[in-house]
């Protein structure tokens, strides 16, 4: 318990440095938004309504980011004090953890990029397959079965049962195969 | 009110509603039982499914996930001492000890029965009480609603987060995001930075999925362990069933905890975790054998489980009558109501009375399914908590994407990913994200109510709010006193720490 409390009070130096950076960034962004808020409100709307209501559209955003700036200053002060007291041990993000998170992040970023070409089904098959392998399953037939079955099942539930259309592929051949599969499943399960 | 109630009864005569509740309960119990996954994640991912269904199917489905999830957390808490959800932390005090004593089955059954009783009684209370609250709320005007929203936001930001400062920062970020887009009162566009997609504001569905689901997926992949739990579960040593005399001894505890949970549930921002701890400590204080608590006492299971499930129903009171979600789960439920074209608030019982009562009655009746499914699925879910991450995480990731795609706007995926990465970063620095989402959904009502208040005030808004409207002034002064206390609290703590030294 004591160790836990200590680790909370004195985080590791890299972690404290990151937190101080986040606090300062947040504060600067809030101050900048407060200062520039009147320019961020587009001209237009109904000036008569604004006059009549006497509540400018700038009021609440400016107030919110003004309060956030003040809170950010306090947070930055606390984070900088923690940085000064930070020891080498304690909570740490860790390079291994960061690496794994970045891999999933990259996979997630690639997913919407390739979806317009490959469509929902094939893109999800690739994502699920990559994630399954990444998380430690290397039995090829299990990976293949699982990564092919998941998008088929999801597509069937969302498209055929819930009537939510999902992106189709630009490549006609892929689209035709997926559509034929869905029609087969619909005949099998819904007729 | 009575007419609406009777019309609501007529809406209950459809079987598909119960099928969807059963599906929701099953999904909720499964997700709740998995230590790495939360009820919030399941609700966020399944929110788009719910709004493609009719309100009488979609909303009970989500409420089933909610109820099942809060109970499901007790399964892993009892068997391996790892709470499936935060609400089950107090169950770990006695659950693993009972398992070691060969009484796992008794503990699991006690958790189920006390959860269902707590949930059922608090739902009945909610059903009887909510109509009266709705009537009272109708008598108050925009200044009072504005003041209650301000008070609730301050309370949620300070209570739900470990650090009041971080909760307040999260709430301000949520409000700031909520103001992006076209101002409903004046039609002016704000903070869109020239991006057309933002002129309608940040959409709720990708934001909710990004904030609640993506960080959990990323946290699940952080470790190289193949499963969420490494302990082996041997159900052959689960022991005998719970006997009637053992259950009867805990009835008083269950009723006490139900009352505690019901009271706590009506206060925005406090939630199941606090209710479970308060229920547990109240049971320990009232017990003739307090020394047995923590060493395998059945009352130590009954108390937190009845209390945390008793929170479920009453959280709907501020949500449905004032439009104020008390926690992240009710914020998601608010999203479901809005998606179905219903805006919870003072008028909802006037405009959609029969539907509201039908939904509340469904929630009460869902407890019958809850006890049946809970009993049948106890063993399979106890085994399922050993499922490999390699199967669970890819499915969840695929569902987060399909949930976002179901809005029909491809750019929402970008919003979901950005919200997810930012939320993951904030969670790493111990930010609670519930105030962010709650503030986001309250941004529009708070501004609209103040606009109306200023209209009534005719230029003297401070005098109007603090002198002419006593109820509003009580809430606003309460909020100011609470903020003042939060500011001086660190100094008071430091002083009290220094004194013994």
Interface residues (C-beta under 8 A of the other chain):
Chain A: X18 X19 X22 X26 X30 X33 X40 X41 X42 X43 X44 X45 X46 X49 X50 X52 X53 X54 X55 X57 X60 X61 X64 X65 X67 X68 X71 X72 X74 X75 X78 X93 X96 X97 X100 X101 X103 X104 X105 X108 X109 X111 X112 X120 X124 X127 X128 X131 X132 X134 X135 X136 X137 X146 X147 X150 X151 X154 X158 X162 X163 X164 X165 X166 X167
Chain B: X48 X49 X52 X53 X165 X166 X168 X169 X172 X173 X175 X176 X179 X183 X185 X186 X187 X188 X189 X190 X191 X192 X193 X214 X217 X218 X221 X222 X223 X224 X226 X388 X389 X390 X391 X393 X394 X395 X397 X398 X399 X401 X402 X405 X406 X408 X410 X413 X414 X417 X420 X421 X424 X425 X428 X429 X443 X446 X447 X450 X451 X454 X455 X459
